[in-house]
Amino acid sequence: MDFYLLAFLLIILSGSIIVYIYYLKEKKEELASIQRGFCPKCHKDSIELVDQRSTGCSGPKLLSYECPECSYYNSFAVESGGGCGTGKCSL
């Protein structure tokens, strides 16, 4: 294998990993802002939970938030924190 091709693939792989880490960091900051009750885009307290789905009592929840003032919309996969053995199941 050519050295330049290997170096190019290594640069692409490391760049992809850095971009994904940056994406997850921004997503975490947006969720923290929403949990405080503020829209991450317009910084007003008008954020609303518009959809909540779950795959069961031990799976993650899919939460969708929307801001009616600036039309911000985003979905987050959040661990539910419970399990069928913990008694935190809600049917």
Residue, then its C-alpha position, 0 to 999 in steps of 0.5 A: m500500500d502506498f504511504y501517501l494513501l495510508a496517510f490520506l486515509l488516516i487524516i480522513l479518519s481522524g478528521s471524521i472522529i474530531v467532527y463527530i466529537y464536536y457534534l456530540k458536544e454541541k448536542k449535549e450543550e443544546l440538551a442542557s439548555i433545553q433541560r434548563g427551560f431555554c431554547p438553544k437558538c433564541h434563548k427564550d423560555s418558549i421551548e416545548l416537548v412535542d413528542q416523546r417515544s419509548t422502546g420499552c421500560s429499559g430502552p432509551k426515550l426519543l424526545s422531540y423539542e420545538c420552539p414556536e418563536c424561532s422554529y427550532y426543532n431537534s430530537f434527543a435519545v435519552e436513557s430512561g434510567g430505569g429497567c424492568g427489574t427496578g420497578k420504574c416501568s410505567l405502562 
